[in-house]
Amino acid sequence: MRYITVKNYDELSTKAAALICAQVNVKPNCVLGLATGSSPLGTYAKIIEKCANGEVDFSEVTSINLDEYMGLDGTHDQSYRYFMNTNLFSKINIDLAKTHVPNGCAADLEAECRAYDALIAEHGGIDLQLLGIGLDGHIGFNEPDKYFEKATHVVELDPSTIEANARFFASEADVPRKAVTMGMGGIMTAKKVLLIASGKNKKEIMEKAFFGPITPEVPASILQLHPDLTVIYSEE
């Protein structure tokens, strides 16, 4: 594990974007596992700049996102498909047909989960997986539990996750209570993992996740077992 502490969010975003773009430059047809939320916004902005400057070419890249709210389709402004289209995909030269986000409105969600794992396998796994971390230690929407869930699955969101995400909705009551998330199998089989986090409020969970015991009660702690993990953290 490489645990990198930086001065501020801008430096974090610069370093993370450089690592992702280096992956694309080394393997132009790579598979990127992507994340949503506030943490990667700066990273995506830096990637957009690099793409506009001709420093990186996403035309052959495939992306596979971590998760999606149950019941929100891609036109909903709080869906993760909408987030990705708005904050990254529409601003770089990626083929939208090669971008994948779970379908939280699928008629058969169990079949959707199985198909998503098959999609990852068909692409030979993920080359670089980008992650954030929740205040309860969740990665993707893999919430604290008694065991690590391997496969893509439907999850009941933890109250702390609902509370944290309420700022993006009109009210906490509008936050979906369930989501579809990639499981630990998809994440842990990625060839490289990059986790980013910022803010003093994340300091305690970062210490638990990366310097404490490995336990499903702190889902991100399993990343300590990954052979190629980079963590970038800024208190600001």
Secondary structure, DSSP 4 states (H G I P E B T S, - for coil): -EEEEESSHHHHHHHHHHHHHHHHHH-TT-EEEE--SSTTHHHHHHHHHHHHTTS---TT-EEEESEEETT--TTSTTSHHHHHHHHTGGGTT--GGGEE---TT-SSHHHHHHHHHHHHHHTTS-SEEEE---TT--BTTB-S-SS---S-EEEEPPHHHHHHHGGGSSSGGGS-SEEEE--HHHHHTSSEEEEEEESGGGHHHHHHHHHS--BTTBGGGGGGG-SSEEEEEE--
